[in-house]
Amino acid sequence: MTQLDDLPIRDDLRGLSPYGAPQQPVRVAINVNENPYHVPEVVAHRIVEAIARELPGLNRYPDREFTALREKLASYLGHDLTPDQLWAANGSNEIMQQLLQVFAGPGRRVLSFSPSYSMYPLLTRGVGSEFVTASRDDRFAVTPELAREAIEREQPDVTILCTPNNPTGTGMSLETIEAAYAATTGVLIVDEAYAEFRHDGEPSALELLPGRERLVVSRTMSKAFAFAGVRVGYFAAAPVVADAVRLVRLPYHLSALTQAAAGAALDCADVMLGQVEAIRVQRDRIVEEVTALGYAPYPSEANFVLIGGVDDPRAIFEGMLERDILIRDVGLPGTVRVSAGTEEETSAFLAALAELSRPATA
Ligand SMILES: *Cc1c(COP(=O)(O)O)cnc(C)c1O
């Protein structure tokens, strides 16, 4: 049998592991921060109609510039953004890949603040760049000083700030983002995949876009929009940043079906986002109830909670799996991460955790 190592793959890819969050059929899947609610039926009908309109024309390539979708994304985001400031791709992972292809690449360096999203190092290595990390404070926050020092030390070509941060749920102040931008001559990507779940009053980096042409704010329809299966991510930036990624994107990268589905979903944004509040309630409930069980959850602005104070994360993971509940061991000592599910799913998780936390009786 041929092994991976027997193939003439790039030397810098040898020994790496692919992204591999388990995909198992379980009763309660709260391991990859998906939205637990189905696409609402009214929206599903609108999507079917929009896709039906596209079907006869599928012999032709789609609109390479996905003009209608960019208009809808601009009006969804507000902040006086214009369609030429928007760009979309097959998930924000592809957004990130396109940005790294054009602003990083061989011989260049990408900085992020760990712990953060596990795809950043994989995407970085995929484009042949060096991935470097800087640390957060003891509550996983990045202060303006930490950001400035790290950027001055590492001189990155691309800096990625994730806020709210995966896997910790931590938000980031606009002061930190401004400080990072001011400290770098490279591109600053702010990954706001979980933006819609922030507590009220928490700002978005979209506010900082005017006058900052090296700032890119990335978003996704995978989480709040309950659209992970469709693969739609997007960014907002100066129009010239969209020109830059046009240099590397594959022609016609967004299929006509994707464009139609995303457009129809955005036309129903209010309905699509209808469960965000319910998810935020479950998120805050997890923080409260696991605290009562004696754990130390980190404050979360996202749709998941990183729970600290876990003596044996592996045992909790296995104990949950025995109860048909899939959570995430993100490899941070003393923690597990759980996504906020429906009220029922969250109750199942909390009941299981209470059981697993009870001191063993003789
Ligand atoms: C889930 C997630 C995304 C979304 O990725 P898609 O490719 O849009 O599904 C992006 N960034 C972070 C930090 C995430 O956790």
The ligand as an ORCA input file, in Angstrom:
! r2SCAN-3c Opt
* xyz 0 1
  C     -16.702     28.392     11.725
  C     -15.649     29.403     11.470
  C     -15.535     29.990     10.218
  C     -16.495     29.642      9.144
  O     -15.958     28.955      8.117
  P     -16.818     28.751      6.786
  O     -15.780     28.319      5.829
  O     -17.415     30.077      6.449
  O     -17.844     27.732      7.092
  C     -14.577     30.967     10.010
  N     -13.766     31.366     11.017
  C     -13.869     30.825     12.240
  C     -12.993     31.319     13.313
  C     -14.792     29.830     12.493
  O     -14.869     29.287     13.705
*
